[in-house]
Amino acid sequence: MRFAMLFCAAFLISGVSVAEARDIGEVSTTFRMLGVANDKIKLEVFEDPKIDGVSCTVARAVTGGVKGAIGIAEDTSDASIACTQTGPIRFREAIAMREKGEEVFNERRSILFKKLRVTRFFDKDSNMLIYLTWSEKLIEGSPKNAVSAVALRPWGSEAAGTPLLK
């Protein structure tokens, strides 16, 4: 019984993102007959939840077909990321200064146990925020990943924010 409750709780929590993404658009990559959903590449944008002035765009594969249409397909681990400065950089909260980084976004990729994650790192020597997108699966992960970096630079006449580190 305890396992069932933990399983249900993990399932419900798995869809919660650290940052909320906005849908930007999508393109079909495979035509499927019979009116079921095509395979697609979907574009989403999210803002770093702790840092104003940084936005990231994630492009990810979405599986179509009957399973995709009813939400039980397992999407591939293919994803890319591009992050950029979109305004003055201001740190609202302290960011983690650790080797394993800090998760800023996650999204479920299958009905069970697979997530697309974005982890933020800070490189003090180059004064850059580095964002890594990767896929996690309970049994076997995927080495597929993509990386993007944002240098902490002034915006107009406003100086770049100074990182708050923990």
Secondary structure, 3 states (H helix, E strand, C coil): CHHHHHHHHHHHHCCCCCCCCEEEEEEEEECCCCCCCCEEEEEEEEECCCEEEEEEEEEEEECCHHHHHHCCCCCCCCEEEEEEEEEEEEECCCECCCCCCEEEEEEECCCCCEEEEEEEEEECCCCEEEEEEEEEECCCCCCCEEEEEEECCCECCECCCCCCEC
